Amino acid sequence: MAKRAAPEVNAGSMADIAFLLLIFFLVTTTIETDSGLSRKLPPMEDQVDPPVIKEKNIFQLQVNRNNQLFLKTGGEEKIIEIKDLRKSAVDFLDNGGGSGVDACKRCQGKKNPRSSDNFDKAIISLQNDRQTKYNVYIAVQNEIIAAYNELRNREFKREFPQLSMSYVEAEKRYNDPRTPAKEKDKLKDKLEAIKILIPQKFSEAEPKSN
């Protein structure tokens, strides 16, 4: 008695299904990207005598190995939470405690004479411990940059109300490659004017190691 040949499996349909599944996963899968901090370093300049900086114009922030934030400003030292850092930085930058040539016409702060004189004189200084957690380091950086952006947004809207956008929105529009060149040229001058008004003087010291 002759044996029957085993039926052949049509692999064509299986290949089509596998190909469709591959396309599906390629389209729907998201690839995580590492977050980073965008920084533009200033050009190197020959400087013989460093400028004299008043202690009241420095917002000294330290993060220890236990991820605690110590703030020294206005002659006071205290521990603060990350959630309170942005407001503290804004209050310092916007204080406007200067008088005479150091007076700040745009500042809306308390004008405490023991705190920063004006936007240009105010400096934020940060020092971390080498054992500070990375997510804490990033969170602190984000809050400080957010403080600068909050004030820049306010002054941008005040200076250019016809644009109906904030400084951050204008900067995003400027960096968008789809934005027309003519519009970029107009935005560039406006963005630079706000950067000069509220310069981002953010100093980061070498991490401490215990």
MIVO-481430 format. One record per residue: residue in one letter; residue number from 1; x negated, y negated, z negated of N, C-alpha, C in turn. Coordinates in steps of 0.2 Angstrom, whole numbers, plus 5000, padded with zeros to 4 digits. Layout:
MIVO-481430
<site "A" NUM <X Y Z> <X Y Z> <X Y Z>> ...
***
This chain:
MIVO-481430
<site "M" 1 <4996 5006 5000> <5000 5000 5000> <4996 4994 5000>> <site "A" 2 <4997 4989 5005> <4992 4983 5005> <4994 4978 5000>> <site "K" 3 <4989 4975 4997> <4990 4970 4992> <4992 4963 4995>> <site "R" 4 <4996 4960 4992> <4998 4953 4994> <4993 4948 4992>> <site "A" 5 <4991 4944 4997> <4987 4938 4996> <4990 4933 4991>> <site "A" 6 <4986 4931 4986> <4988 4926 4981> <4990 4919 4985>> <site "P" 7 <4995 4916 4983> <4997 4910 4987> <4992 4904 4985>> <site "E" 8 <4991 4900 4990> <4986 4895 4990> <4989 4889 4987>> <site "V" 9 <4985 4886 4982> <4988 4879 4979> <4986 4873 4983>> <site "N" 10 <4991 4869 4985> <4989 4863 4989> <4986 4858 4984>> <site "A" 11 <4980 4857 4985> <4976 4852 4981> <4977 4845 4983>> <site "G" 12 <4980 4844 4989> <4981 4837 4992> <4985 4833 4987>> <site "S" 13 <4990 4836 4985> <4995 4832 4981> <4992 4830 4974>> <site "M" 14 <4988 4835 4971> <4984 4834 4965> <4979 4828 4966>> <site "A" 15 <4976 4828 4972> <4971 4823 4973> <4974 4816 4973>> <site "D" 16 <4980 4816 4976> <4984 4809 4977> <4986 4807 4970>> <site "I" 17 <4988 4812 4966> <4990 4810 4959> <4984 4807 4955>> <site "A" 18 <4979 4811 4955> <4973 4809 4952> <4970 4802 4954>> <site "F" 19 <4971 4801 4960> <4969 4794 4963> <4973 4788 4961>> <site "L" 20 <4980 4790 4960> <4984 4785 4958> <4983 4783 4950>> <site "L" 21 <4982 4789 4947> <4980 4788 4940> <4974 4784 4938>> <site "L" 22 <4969 4785 4943> <4963 4781 4942> <4964 4774 4943>> <site "I" 23 <4968 4772 4949> <4970 4765 4950> <4973 4762 4944>> <site "F" 24 <4978 4766 4941> <4982 4763 4936> <4978 4761 4930>> <site "F" 25 <4973 4766 4928> <4969 4764 4922> <4964 4759 4924>> <site "L" 26 <4962 4758 4930> <4957 4752 4932> <4961 4746 4931>> <site "V" 27 <4967 4746 4933> <4971 4740 4933> <4973 4738 4926>> <site "T" 28 <4975 4742 4922> <4978 4741 4915> <4973 4741 4910>> <site "T" 29 <4967 4743 4911> <4962 4744 4905> <4959 4737 4904>> <site "T" 30 <4958 4735 4898> <4955 4728 4897> <4948 4730 4894>> <site "I" 31 <4943 4726 4896> <4936 4727 4894> <4934 4721 4889>> <site "E" 32 <4933 4723 4883> <4931 4719 4878> <4924 4715 4879>> <site "T" 33 <4924 4709 4878> <4918 4705 4880> <4916 4702 4873>> <site "D" 34 <4909 4701 4872> <4906 4699 4866> <4908 4691 4866>> <site "S" 35 <4910 4689 4860> <4911 4682 4859> <4905 4678 4857>> <site "G" 36 <4904 4672 4860> <4898 4669 4858> <4899 4661 4857>> <site "L" 37 <4894 4658 4856> <4894 4651 4854> <4891 4647 4860>> <site "S" 38 <4894 4642 4863> <4891 4638 4868> <4888 4632 4865>> <site "R" 39 <4881 4632 4867> <4877 4626 4865> <4873 4623 4870>> <site "K" 40 <4873 4617 4871> <4868 4613 4875> <4863 4610 4871>> <site "L" 41 <4857 4612 4872> <4851 4609 4868> <4849 4602 4871>> <site "P" 42 <4848 4598 4866> <4846 4591 4869> <4839 4591 4872>> <site "P" 43 <4837 4587 4877> <4831 4587 4880> <4825 4585 4875>> <site "M" 44 <4819 4588 4876> <4814 4587 4871> <4811 4579 4872>> <site "E" 45 <4811 4576 4866> <4808 4569 4866> <4803 4568 4862>> <site "D" 46 <4798 4564 4864> <4792 4562 4860> <4794 4557 4854>> <site "Q" 47 <4794 4560 4848> <4797 4555 4843> <4791 4555 4837>> <site "V" 48 <4788 4549 4836> <4783 4548 4832> <4786 4548 4825>> <site "D" 49 <4790 4543 4823> <4793 4542 4817> <4800 4545 4816>> <site "P" 50 <4802 4550 4812> <4808 4552 4812> <4813 4547 4809>> <site "P" 51 <4819 4546 4811> <4824 4541 4808> <4825 4542 4801>> <site "V" 52 <4826 4537 4797> <4828 4538 4790> <4836 4539 4789>> <site "I" 53 <4837 4545 4786> <4844 4547 4786> <4847 4546 4778>> <site "K" 54 <4852 4543 4777> <4854 4542 4770> <4858 4549 4768>> <site "E" 55 <4857 4551 4762> <4860 4557 4760> <4867 4557 4760>> <site "K" 56 <4871 4551 4760> <4878 4551 4760> <4880 4552 4767>> <site "N" 57 <4876 4552 4772> <4878 4553 4779> <4877 4561 4781>> <site "I" 58 <4875 4565 4776> <4874 4572 4778> <4879 4576 4774>> <site "F" 59 <4882 4580 4778> <4887 4585 4776> <4884 4592 4775>> <site "Q" 60 <4881 4593 4769> <4877 4599 4768> <4881 4605 4766>> <site "L" 61 <4881 4610 4771> <4884 4616 4770> <4880 4622 4770>> <site "Q" 62 <4880 4626 4764> <4876 4632 4764> <4881 4639 4763>> <site "V" 63 <4879 4644 4766> <4883 4650 4766> <4878 4655 4763>> <site "N" 64 <4880 4658 4757> <4875 4663 4754> <4876 4670 4756>> <site "R" 65 <4872 4674 4753> <4872 4681 4755> <4879 4685 4753>> <site "N" 66 <4883 4682 4749> <4890 4684 4747> <4895 4681 4751>> <site "N" 67 <4893 4677 4756> <4898 4674 4761> <4902 4668 4757>> <site "Q" 68 <4899 4665 4752> <4902 4660 4749> <4900 4653 4752>> <site "L" 69 <4904 4648 4753> <4902 4642 4756> <4901 4636 4750>> <site "F" 70 <4895 4634 4750> <4893 4628 4745> <4893 4622 4749>> <site "L" 71 <4897 4617 4747> <4897 4610 4751> <4894 4605 4746>> <site "K" 72 <4889 4601 4749> <4887 4595 4745> <4888 4589 4750>> <site "T" 73 <4892 4584 4747> <4893 4578 4751> <4896 4573 4746>> <site "G" 74 <4894 4567 4748> <4897 4561 4743> <4894 4562 4736>> <site "G" 75 <4889 4565 4735> <4886 4565 4728> <4889 4571 4724>> <site "E" 76 <4893 4575 4728> <4897 4581 4724> <4895 4587 4727>> <site "E" 77 <4895 4593 4723> <4894 4599 4725> <4899 4604 4723>> <site "K" 78 <4902 4608 4728> <4907 4612 4726> <4908 4618 4731>> <site "I" 79 <4911 4623 4729> <4912 4629 4733> <4919 4628 4737>> <site "I" 80 <4919 4629 4743> <4925 4628 4747> <4927 4635 4751>> <site "E" 81 <4933 4635 4753> <4935 4641 4757> <4935 4639 4764>> <site "I" 82 <4934 4644 4768> <4934 4643 4776> <4940 4639 4778>> <site "K" 83 <4946 4641 4775> <4952 4638 4777> <4952 4630 4776>> <site "D" 84 <4948 4628 4771> <4948 4621 4769> <4942 4617 4773>> <site "L" 85 <4938 4621 4776> <4932 4618 4779> <4933 4613 4784>> <site "R" 86 <4938 4614 4789> <4939 4609 4794> <4942 4603 4792>> <site "K" 87 <4946 4603 4787> <4949 4596 4784> <4943 4593 4781>> <site "S" 88 <4939 4596 4777> <4933 4593 4773> <4929 4590 4778>> <site "A" 89 <4927 4593 4784> <4923 4590 4789> <4926 4584 4792>> <site "V" 90 <4932 4585 4794> <4936 4579 4797> <4936 4573 4792>> <site "D" 91 <4937 4574 4786> <4937 4569 4781> <4930 4565 4781>> <site "F" 92 <4925 4569 4781> <4918 4567 4781> <4917 4563 4787>> <site "L" 93 <4918 4565 4793> <4916 4562 4799> <4920 4556 4800>> <site "D" 94 <4926 4556 4798> <4931 4550 4799> <4931 4545 4793>> <site "N" 95 <4927 4546 4788> <4927 4542 4782> <4926 4535 4783>> <site "G" 96 <4921 4532 4787> <4921 4525 4789> <4919 4521 4783>> <site "G" 97 <4914 4524 4779> <4912 4520 4773> <4907 4514 4774>> <site "G" 98 <4905 4513 4780> <4899 4508 4782> <4902 4501 4782>> <site "S" 99 <4897 4497 4781> <4899 4490 4781> <4894 4486 4786>> <site "G" 100 <4896 4480 4788> <4892 4476 4792> <4891 4479 4799>> <site "V" 101 <4884 4480 4801> <4883 4484 4807> <4885 4491 4807>> <site "D" 102 <4886 4494 4801> <4887 4501 4801> <4895 4502 4800>> <site "A" 103 <4899 4497 4800> <4906 4498 4800> <4909 4502 4806>> <site "C" 104 <4914 4505 4804> <4917 4510 4809> <4924 4507 4810>> <site "K" 105 <4926 4505 4816> <4932 4502 4818> <4937 4507 4820>> <site "R" 106 <4935 4513 4822> <4940 4518 4824> <4941 4523 4818>> <site "C" 107 <4937 4523 4813> <4938 4528 4808> <4944 4526 4804>> <site "Q" 108 <4948 4532 4802> <4954 4531 4798> <4954 4534 4791>> <site "G" 109 <4948 4535 4789> <4947 4539 4783> <4948 4534 4776>> <site "K" 110 <4945 4537 4771> <4946 4533 4764> <4941 4528 4763>> <site "K" 111 <4936 4527 4768> <4931 4522 4767> <4927 4522 4761>> <site "N" 112 <4926 4529 4759> <4922 4530 4752> <4915 4528 4754>> <site "P" 113 <4912 4523 4750> <4905 4520 4751> <4900 4526 4749>> <site "R" 114 <4902 4531 4746> <4897 4536 4744> <4897 4542 4750>> <site "S" 115 <4901 4541 4755> <4902 4546 4760> <4899 4543 4767>> <site "S" 116 <4900 4546 4772> <4897 4544 4779> <4900 4537 4781>> <site "D" 117 <4895 4533 4784> <4896 4526 4787> <4901 4526 4793>> <site "N" 118 <4899 4530 4798> <4903 4530 4804> <4902 4537 4808>> <site "F" 119 <4905 4537 4814> <4904 4543 4818> <4897 4545 4820>> <site "D" 120 <4893 4539 4822> <4887 4540 4824> <4882 4542 4819>> <site "K" 121 <4883 4540 4813> <4878 4541 4807> <4879 4548 4804>> <site "A" 122 <4885 4551 4804> <4887 4557 4801> <4884 4563 4804>> <site "I" 123 <4881 4567 4800> <4878 4573 4802> <4880 4579 4798>> <site "I" 124 <4882 4584 4801> <4884 4591 4798> <4878 4595 4798>> <site "S" 125 <4876 4598 4792> <4870 4602 4792> <4872 4609 4789>> <site "L" 126 <4870 4614 4792> <4873 4621 4790> <4866 4625 4789>> <site "Q" 127 <4866 4629 4784> <4861 4634 4783> <4864 4641 4780>> <site "N" 128 <4863 4646 4784> <4866 4653 4782> <4860 4657 4778>> <site "D" 129 <4862 4662 4775> <4858 4667 4772> <4857 4672 4778>> <site "R" 130 <4851 4676 4778> <4850 4681 4783> <4855 4687 4782>> <site "Q" 131 <4858 4687 4776> <4863 4693 4775> <4870 4691 4775>> <site "T" 132 <4871 4684 4778> <4878 4682 4779> <4881 4686 4784>> <site "K" 133 <4888 4688 4783> <4891 4692 4788> <4892 4688 4795>> <site "Y" 134 <4891 4692 4800> <4892 4688 4807> <4899 4685 4808>> <site "N" 135 <4904 4688 4806> <4911 4685 4807> <4912 4679 4803>> <site "V" 136 <4908 4679 4797> <4909 4673 4793> <4905 4667 4796>> <site "Y" 137 <4899 4669 4799> <4895 4664 4802> <4899 4661 4808>> <site "I" 138 <4902 4665 4812> <4906 4663 4818> <4912 4658 4815>> <site "A" 139 <4915 4661 4810> <4921 4657 4808> <4919 4650 4805>> <site "V" 140 <4913 4649 4802> <4911 4643 4800> <4909 4638 4806>> <site "Q" 141 <4906 4641 4811> <4904 4637 4817> <4910 4635 4820>> <site "N" 142 <4915 4639 4821> <4922 4637 4824> <4925 4632 4821>> <site "E" 143 <4925 4632 4814> <4929 4627 4810> <4925 4620 4811>> <site "I" 144 <4919 4620 4811> <4915 4614 4812> <4916 4611 4819>> <site "I" 145 <4916 4615 4824> <4917 4612 4831> <4924 4610 4831>> <site "A" 146 <4929 4614 4828> <4936 4612 4828> <4937 4605 4825>> <site "A" 147 <4933 4603 4820> <4934 4597 4816> <4932 4591 4821>> <site "Y" 148 <4926 4592 4825> <4924 4587 4830> <4929 4586 4835>> <site "N" 149 <4932 4592 4838> <4937 4592 4843> <4944 4588 4841>> <site "E" 150 <4945 4589 4834> <4951 4586 4832> <4951 4578 4832>> <site "L" 151 <4945 4576 4830> <4944 4568 4831> <4943 4566 4838>> <site "R" 152 <4940 4570 4842> <4939 4568 4849> <4946 4569 4853>> <site "N" 153 <4950 4573 4851> <4957 4574 4854> <4961 4567 4852>> <site "R" 154 <4960 4565 4846> <4964 4559 4844> <4961 4553 4847>> <site "E" 155 <4955 4552 4848> <4952 4546 4851> <4953 4546 4859>> <site "F" 156 <4953 4552 4862> <4954 4553 4869> <4961 4551 4871>> <site "K" 157 <4966 4553 4867> <4973 4551 4868> <4974 4544 4867>> <site "R" 158 <4971 4541 4862> <4971 4534 4861> <4968 4530 4866>> <site "E" 159 <4963 4532 4869> <4959 4528 4874> <4962 4529 4881>> <site "F" 160 <4965 4535 4882> <4967 4537 4889> <4974 4540 4889>> <site "P" 161 <4979 4536 4886> <4986 4539 4885> <4989 4541 4892>> <site "Q" 162 <4987 4537 4897> <4990 4539 4904> <4989 4546 4906>> <site "L" 163 <4984 4549 4904> <4982 4556 4906> <4987 4561 4903>> <site "S" 164 <4990 4560 4897> <4994 4564 4894> <4991 4571 4892>> <site "M" 165 <4985 4571 4890> <4981 4577 4888> <4976 4575 4883>> <site "S" 166 <4974 4580 4879> <4969 4580 4874> <4962 4580 4877>> <site "Y" 167 <4957 4579 4873> <4950 4580 4875> <4948 4587 4877>> <site "V" 168 <4951 4592 4873> <4949 4599 4874> <4952 4601 4881>> <site "E" 169 <4959 4598 4882> <4962 4600 4888> <4958 4597 4894>> <site "A" 170 <4956 4591 4893> <4952 4587 4899> <4946 4591 4900>> <site "E" 171 <4942 4593 4895> <4936 4597 4896> <4937 4603 4899>> <site "K" 172 <4943 4607 4897> <4944 4613 4901> <4946 4612 4908>> <site "R" 173 <4950 4606 4909> <4951 4605 4916> <4945 4603 4920>> <site "Y" 174 <4940 4600 4917> <4934 4598 4920> <4930 4604 4922>> <site "N" 175 <4930 4609 4918> <4926 4615 4919> <4929 4620 4923>> <site "D" 176 <4935 4619 4925> <4939 4623 4929> <4936 4623 4937>> <site "P" 177 <4934 4628 4940> <4931 4627 4946> <4936 4625 4952>> <site "R" 178 <4943 4626 4950> <4948 4625 4954> <4950 4617 4954>> <site "T" 179 <4947 4614 4950> <4949 4607 4949> <4945 4603 4955>> <site "P" 180 <4949 4598 4958> <4946 4595 4964> <4940 4590 4962>> <site "A" 181 <4936 4589 4966> <4929 4585 4964> <4931 4578 4962>> <site "K" 182 <4936 4575 4965> <4938 4568 4964> <4940 4568 4957>> <site "E" 183 <4945 4573 4955> <4947 4573 4948> <4942 4574 4943>> <site "K" 184 <4937 4578 4945> <4931 4580 4940> <4927 4573 4939>> <site "D" 185 <4926 4569 4944> <4922 4563 4943> <4926 4558 4938>> <site "K" 186 <4932 4558 4939> <4936 4553 4934> <4936 4556 4927>> <site "L" 187 <4936 4563 4926> <4936 4565 4920> <4929 4565 4916>> <site "K" 188 <4924 4566 4920> <4917 4566 4918> <4916 4559 4914>> <site "D" 189 <4917 4554 4917> <4916 4547 4913> <4920 4547 4907>> <site "K" 190 <4926 4549 4907> <4930 4548 4901> <4928 4553 4895>> <site "L" 191 <4926 4559 4897> <4923 4564 4892> <4917 4561 4889>> <site "E" 192 <4913 4559 4893> <4906 4556 4891> <4907 4550 4886>> <site "A" 193 <4912 4546 4888> <4914 4540 4883> <4916 4543 4876>> <site "I" 194 <4920 4548 4876> <4922 4551 4869> <4916 4554 4866>> <site "K" 195 <4912 4557 4870> <4906 4561 4867> <4901 4555 4864>> <site "I" 196 <4901 4550 4867> <4896 4544 4864> <4900 4541 4858>> <site "L" 197 <4906 4541 4858> <4910 4538 4852> <4909 4542 4846>> <site "I" 198 <4910 4549 4847> <4910 4554 4842> <4905 4559 4844>> <site "P" 199 <4898 4558 4843> <4893 4562 4845> <4893 4569 4840>> <site "Q" 200 <4892 4574 4843> <4892 4580 4839> <4885 4582 4836>> <site "K" 201 <4884 4579 4830> <4877 4579 4827> <4878 4585 4822>> <site "F" 202 <4876 4591 4824> <4877 4597 4820> <4870 4600 4820>> <site "S" 203 <4868 4600 4814> <4861 4603 4813> <4861 4610 4809>> <site "E" 204 <4858 4615 4812> <4858 4621 4809> <4851 4623 4807>> <site "A" 205 <4850 4624 4801> <4843 4626 4798> <4841 4633 4799>> <site "E" 206 <4835 4635 4798> <4833 4642 4798> <4836 4645 4792>> <site "P" 207 <4839 4651 4794> <4842 4655 4788> <4838 4657 4783>> <site "K" 208 <4841 4657 4777> <4837 4658 4771> <4836 4666 4770>> <site "S" 209 <4831 4668 4767> <4830 4675 4766> <4828 4676 4759>> <site "N" 210 <4831 4680 4755> <4830 4681 4748> <4826 4688 4747>> 
***
